[in-house]
Amino acid sequence: MRVAIGADHAGFDLKQQLLEVLSSDGHESLDVGAHALDPGDDYPDFALAVAERVRGGDAQRGIVVCGSGVGSCVAANKVAGVRASVCHDTYSASQGVEHDSLNVLCLGGRIVGIALATELVRAFLGATYRGTGRFARRLNKVLAVERGG
């Protein structure tokens, strides 16, 4: 799977480690930055870059890492077609995809370490949207709001 990944200074180290995990698991990474540790950078720049890659089809899924994951989640969700969530447990990371068609995982670099982050990424990337019944009905309601309806 092609995965867009980005992080600000607070998530930089974890992103670098996750790039290795993605590669070892056979995924193709699209690293949108930061490419150097810069304490003055801003999470929206990277969250939006990941979200745009997912929306545009350059990547099937995205991962954004900032300090808590919250700011990146808020920013990424402003992009139409993106469904981002902070997940710090494997159930939410997989269930978010299966039930809600989650396509961007937001992590807190100051919250989770590499061991848990690896499990979260694997749960997120290993899950598939169910797309039928109540899951489709609920997603369609969300998409209608996104379209302004």
PESUL-V360320 format. One record per pair of residues at least 4 apart in sequence whose C-alpha atoms are under 8 Angstrom apart, sorted by the first residue. I is the first residue (numbers start at 1). GAP is how many residues later the second one is. Records with the same first field share a line. If there is no record, write none. Layout:
I->GAP, GAP
This chain:
1->25, 26, 27, 58, 59, 60
2->25, 26, 27, 28, 56, 57, 58, 59
3->24, 25, 26, 27, 56, 57, 58, 59, 60
4->25, 26, 27, 28, 46, 49, 50, 54, 55, 56, 57, 58, 59
5->10, 24, 25, 26, 27, 28, 45, 57, 58, 59
6->9, 25, 26, 27, 28, 40, 41, 43, 44, 57, 58, 59
7->4, 5, 8, 26, 27, 36, 39, 40, 57, 58, 59
8->4, 25, 26, 29, 30, 33, 34, 35, 38, 57, 58
9->4, 25, 28, 29, 30, 31, 32, 33, 57
10->29, 55, 56, 57, 99, 100
11->4, 54, 55, 56, 97, 98, 99
12->4, 22, 24, 25, 53, 54, 97
13->4, 96
14->4, 51, 95, 99, 100
15->4, 50
16->4
17->4, 97
18->4, 96, 99, 100
19->4, 10
20->4
21->4, 97
22->4, 5, 6, 7
23->4, 5, 6
30->29
32->14, 17, 18
33->13
34->4, 12
42->4
43->4, 23, 28, 29
44->4, 27, 28, 31, 32
45->4
46->4, 18, 26
47->4, 17, 25, 26, 28, 29
48->4, 27, 28, 31
49->4
50->4, 12, 13, 14, 26
51->4, 11, 25, 26, 28, 31, 53
52->4, 27
53->4, 5, 6, 9
54->4, 5, 6, 7, 8, 28, 49, 50
55->24, 25, 26, 27
60->43
61->42, 43, 64
62->41, 42, 43
63->41, 42, 43, 44
64->5, 8, 40, 41, 42, 43
65->4, 7, 41, 42, 43, 44
66->4, 5, 6, 40, 41, 42, 43, 44
67->40, 41, 42, 43, 44
68->39, 40, 41, 42, 43
69->4, 17, 37, 38, 39, 40
70->4, 16, 36, 38
71->4
72->4, 34
73->4, 11, 12, 13, 33
74->4
75->4
76->6, 7, 8, 28
77->5, 6, 7
78->4
80->66
82->20, 21, 22
83->17, 18, 19, 20, 21
84->18, 19, 20, 21, 22
85->11, 17, 19, 20, 21
86->19, 20, 21, 22
87->5, 6, 18, 19, 20, 33
88->4, 5, 19, 20, 24, 28, 29, 32
89->4, 31
90->4, 29, 30, 33, 34
91->4, 32
92->4
93->4, 12, 27, 28, 30, 31
94->4, 29, 30, 31, 32, 33
95->4, 5, 32
96->4, 5, 6, 28
97->4, 5, 6, 27, 30, 31, 32
98->4, 29, 30, 31, 32, 33
99->30, 31, 32, 36
100->29, 35, 38, 39
101->27, 28, 30, 38
105->16, 19
107->4, 5, 10
108->4
109->4
112->4, 5
113->4
114->4
115->4
116->4
117->4
118->4
119->4
120->4
121->4
122->4
123->4
130->5, 6
131->4, 5
132->4, 5
133->4
134->4
135->4
136->4
137->4
138->4
139->4
140->4
141->4
142->4
143->4
144->4, 5
145->4
